[in-house]
Amino acid sequence: VTPSGVWDRSDVTIFGLEKSGLIKLTPQPIRTAGLVADKFKMQWRDNVLTTISEKNKNDGEWSPTTVLENFRVWGANVIHPMVVEGRIGRLELAEGESLYATRFAGNKAYIVTFLQTDPLWVVDLSDAENPVIAGQLEVPGWSSHLEPIGDLLLSIGWESNTIAASLFDVADPAAPKLLRRLDLGGSYSEAAWDEQALKVLPDDGLAMIPLTSYDDASGETTSVVQLLDLDTKGGDLKLRGTIRHEF
């Protein structure tokens, strides 16, 4: 939640859903360094809460910075010292760039920031007390939603004011690679920020993305579902066809 009167921070509370009922695992809310914008910017794993937030670096002018923080939050059934450890690790990155898509996959965090290009950051979380940048990759445009698929990462975002889909190889965290970027041609897609509007079927080699296009000359709006061939073995992404559908 956003604390009352504090617009640029977040308070995070963790509860355990036990057979005996609801158990509060954090005696007091954990206040993050910046604002946690959505659910993809939080993970609780191995008794560690990880948050990714955006804060202003300078008081006089807007200079966003992405802050990843690790906090120790014990589970209800864990025997542990009666000590509130609080924050145990912190990493700042991409000063001056806005925070966009984030996604956790095990002990890795994928972070997209943007100023003029789209850096994809891979953060190694295996040492909770010392999170480090494992690798990064700069590509045009920016991504607003990420979908991990094993050693691949599918992203939806924008490039040159049109919707773009990208496929990354993240098998080597130190050297992420852009395998394919497709210009989908639409000017708007709910899948860019709502994961429920994106359907990915890796076993069927298919991804489906809703697209809306606007013609300035005619004033006509066209809505379609764009089909993409998703080759998880070969590491490729190709345009298939569209289904005309108003939505």
C-alpha positions as CSV (number, residue, x, y, z in Angstrom):
1,V,0.0,0.0,0.0
2,T,1.0,3.7,-0.3
3,P,1.4,5.2,3.2
4,S,-0.9,8.1,4.0
5,G,0.8,11.3,3.1
6,V,3.8,9.5,1.5
7,W,3.3,9.3,-2.2
8,D,6.8,8.0,-3.2
9,R,7.2,5.0,-0.9
10,S,5.4,1.7,-0.3
11,D,4.5,-0.3,2.8
12,V,4.6,-4.1,2.3
13,T,3.0,-6.6,4.7
14,I,3.3,-10.4,4.4
15,F,0.7,-12.8,5.8
16,G,0.9,-16.5,6.1
17,L,-2.2,-18.5,5.1
18,E,-2.0,-21.3,7.6
19,K,-4.5,-24.0,8.5
20,S,-4.9,-22.2,11.9
21,G,-5.8,-19.0,10.1
22,L,-4.1,-15.8,9.0
23,I,-0.7,-15.1,10.5
24,K,1.1,-11.8,10.1
25,L,4.7,-12.5,9.3
26,T,5.9,-8.9,9.4
27,P,5.3,-7.3,12.8
28,Q,5.4,-3.9,11.2
29,P,5.0,-3.0,7.5
30,I,8.2,-3.0,5.5
31,R,8.8,0.5,4.0
32,T,10.6,0.3,0.6
33,A,13.1,2.9,-0.7
34,G,10.7,3.9,-3.5
35,L,7.3,3.2,-4.9
36,V,6.4,-0.4,-5.7
37,A,4.2,-0.1,-8.8
38,D,2.8,-3.6,-9.4
39,K,2.7,-7.2,-8.2
40,F,5.6,-8.2,-10.6
41,K,7.9,-6.1,-8.5
42,M,7.6,-8.3,-5.4
43,Q,8.7,-11.8,-4.6
44,W,8.9,-13.9,-1.3
45,R,11.2,-16.8,-1.7
46,D,13.3,-18.8,0.8
47,N,12.3,-16.5,3.6
48,V,13.4,-13.4,1.7
49,L,11.2,-10.6,0.4
50,T,12.6,-8.9,-2.7
51,T,11.1,-5.6,-3.8
52,I,11.9,-3.5,-6.9
53,S,10.9,0.1,-6.5
54,E,11.5,3.5,-8.2
55,K,12.7,6.5,-6.2
56,N,13.7,10.0,-6.9
57,K,17.5,10.4,-6.5
58,N,17.5,14.2,-6.3
59,D,15.1,16.5,-4.3
60,G,15.3,19.4,-6.7
61,E,14.5,17.6,-9.9
62,W,13.0,14.3,-11.1
63,S,15.9,11.8,-11.4
64,P,14.4,8.2,-11.1
65,T,16.5,5.4,-9.8
66,T,15.6,1.7,-9.5
67,V,16.2,0.1,-6.1
68,L,16.1,-3.6,-5.5
69,E,15.9,-4.5,-1.8
70,N,16.0,-7.8,0.1
71,F,14.4,-8.2,3.5
72,R,14.4,-11.2,5.8
73,V,10.8,-12.4,6.4
74,W,10.6,-15.8,8.2
75,G,7.8,-18.2,7.4
76,A,5.3,-19.2,10.1
77,N,6.8,-22.7,10.5
78,V,10.5,-21.7,10.5
79,I,12.5,-21.9,13.7
80,H,14.6,-18.8,13.7
81,P,16.4,-16.4,16.0
82,M,14.1,-13.9,17.7
83,V,15.7,-11.0,15.8
84,V,14.0,-8.7,13.3
85,E,16.7,-8.6,10.6
86,G,14.9,-6.1,8.3
87,R,16.8,-5.2,5.1
88,I,19.7,-7.5,4.4
89,G,20.6,-6.5,0.8
90,R,20.3,-3.6,-1.6
91,L,21.1,-2.8,-5.2
92,E,20.7,0.5,-7.1
93,L,20.8,0.7,-10.9
94,A,19.8,2.8,-13.9
95,E,20.0,6.3,-12.4
96,G,18.1,8.7,-14.5
97,E,16.1,6.0,-16.3
98,S,12.4,5.2,-15.7
99,L,11.4,1.7,-14.4
100,Y,9.2,-0.4,-16.6
101,A,8.8,-4.1,-16.8
102,T,10.1,-6.5,-14.1
103,R,9.7,-10.2,-13.6
104,F,11.2,-12.8,-11.2
105,A,12.2,-16.3,-12.2
106,G,13.7,-18.2,-9.3
107,N,16.9,-16.6,-8.2
108,K,16.9,-14.1,-11.1
109,A,15.2,-10.8,-11.5
110,Y,14.7,-9.3,-15.0
111,I,14.4,-5.5,-15.0
112,V,13.7,-3.1,-17.9
113,T,14.5,0.6,-17.6
114,F,14.3,3.2,-20.3
115,L,15.7,6.6,-21.2
116,Q,16.6,6.5,-24.9
117,T,17.3,2.8,-25.2
118,D,15.9,-0.2,-23.3
119,P,18.4,-1.8,-21.0
120,L,17.4,-5.3,-20.0
121,W,19.0,-6.0,-16.6
122,V,19.6,-9.5,-15.2
123,V,20.0,-9.5,-11.4
124,D,21.4,-12.5,-9.6
125,L,19.6,-13.0,-6.3
126,S,21.3,-16.2,-5.2
127,D,23.2,-14.3,-2.4
128,A,20.4,-12.4,-0.6
129,E,22.8,-10.2,1.2
130,N,24.6,-9.2,-2.0
131,P,22.3,-9.0,-5.1
132,V,24.4,-8.2,-8.2
133,I,23.9,-7.4,-11.8
134,A,24.8,-10.5,-13.7
135,G,24.4,-9.0,-17.2
136,Q,22.6,-6.4,-19.3
137,L,21.5,-5.8,-22.9
138,E,20.5,-2.6,-24.6
139,V,17.9,-2.7,-27.4
140,P,15.7,0.0,-29.0
141,G,12.4,0.9,-27.5
142,W,11.2,-0.4,-24.1
143,S,9.3,-3.4,-22.7
144,S,6.3,-3.1,-20.4
145,H,5.6,-6.8,-19.8
146,L,7.9,-9.8,-19.5
147,E,7.0,-13.5,-19.7
148,P,9.7,-16.0,-18.7
149,I,9.6,-19.3,-20.7
150,G,12.5,-21.5,-19.4
151,D,15.7,-20.0,-20.7
152,L,13.7,-17.6,-22.9
153,L,12.1,-14.3,-22.1
154,L,9.2,-13.0,-24.2
155,S,8.5,-9.2,-23.9
156,I,5.8,-6.9,-25.1
157,G,6.4,-3.2,-25.4
158,W,6.9,-0.3,-27.8
159,E,9.4,0.8,-30.5
160,S,8.9,3.9,-32.7
161,N,5.3,4.3,-31.3
162,T,4.2,0.8,-32.4
163,I,3.7,-2.4,-30.4
164,A,6.7,-4.8,-30.6
165,A,7.2,-8.3,-29.4
166,S,10.7,-9.6,-28.5
167,L,12.3,-12.9,-27.6
168,F,15.5,-13.0,-25.5
169,D,17.9,-15.8,-24.7
170,V,18.6,-15.6,-21.0
171,A,20.3,-19.0,-20.5
172,D,23.6,-17.2,-19.7
173,P,22.7,-14.4,-17.2
174,A,26.0,-12.7,-18.0
175,A,25.2,-12.4,-21.7
176,P,21.5,-12.0,-22.5
177,K,20.8,-12.0,-26.2
178,L,18.0,-10.6,-28.4
179,L,16.9,-13.4,-30.7
180,R,14.1,-11.7,-32.5
181,R,12.1,-8.4,-32.4
182,L,8.9,-8.1,-34.3
183,D,7.1,-4.9,-35.2
184,L,3.4,-5.8,-34.7
185,G,2.1,-2.6,-36.3
186,G,-0.5,-1.8,-33.8
187,S,-0.7,1.5,-31.9
188,Y,-2.2,0.0,-28.7
189,S,-2.4,-3.4,-26.9
190,E,-3.8,-4.3,-23.5
191,A,-1.1,-7.0,-23.3
192,A,1.5,-4.2,-22.9
193,W,0.4,-3.9,-19.2
194,D,-2.2,-6.5,-18.5
195,E,-0.8,-10.1,-18.4
196,Q,-4.3,-11.5,-18.7
197,A,-4.6,-10.0,-22.3
198,L,-1.5,-12.0,-23.3
199,K,-1.8,-15.8,-24.0
200,V,1.4,-17.8,-24.3
201,L,1.2,-21.5,-25.1
202,P,4.8,-22.8,-25.3
203,D,3.9,-26.4,-25.9
204,D,1.8,-25.4,-28.9
205,G,4.4,-22.9,-30.1
206,L,1.9,-20.1,-30.0
207,A,1.4,-16.6,-28.5
208,M,-1.6,-14.4,-29.0
209,I,-1.6,-10.6,-28.6
210,P,-4.6,-8.2,-29.0
211,L,-3.8,-5.2,-31.2
212,T,-5.7,-2.0,-32.0
213,S,-4.7,0.2,-34.9
214,Y,-5.9,3.6,-35.8
215,D,-5.9,5.1,-39.3
216,D,-5.4,8.9,-39.1
217,A,-6.7,9.3,-42.7
218,S,-10.0,7.4,-42.4
219,G,-10.4,7.6,-38.7
220,E,-11.1,3.9,-38.6
221,T,-10.0,1.7,-35.7
222,T,-9.2,-1.9,-36.4
223,S,-8.9,-4.6,-33.7
224,V,-7.3,-8.0,-34.2
225,V,-5.7,-10.8,-32.3
226,Q,-2.1,-11.2,-33.6
227,L,-0.8,-14.8,-33.7
228,L,2.9,-15.5,-33.3
229,D,4.8,-18.7,-33.9
230,L,6.9,-19.3,-30.8
231,D,9.8,-21.7,-31.4
232,T,11.1,-22.5,-28.0
233,K,13.6,-25.1,-29.2
234,G,15.0,-23.0,-32.1
235,G,14.7,-19.7,-30.2
236,D,12.7,-17.8,-32.8
237,L,9.5,-15.7,-33.0
238,K,7.6,-15.2,-36.3
239,L,4.4,-13.5,-37.4
240,R,1.6,-15.9,-38.3
241,G,-1.7,-14.2,-39.0
242,T,-4.5,-12.2,-37.4
243,I,-8.0,-12.9,-36.2
244,R,-10.3,-9.9,-36.9
245,H,-12.2,-9.3,-33.7
246,E,-13.7,-6.2,-32.1
247,F,-13.1,-6.0,-28.3
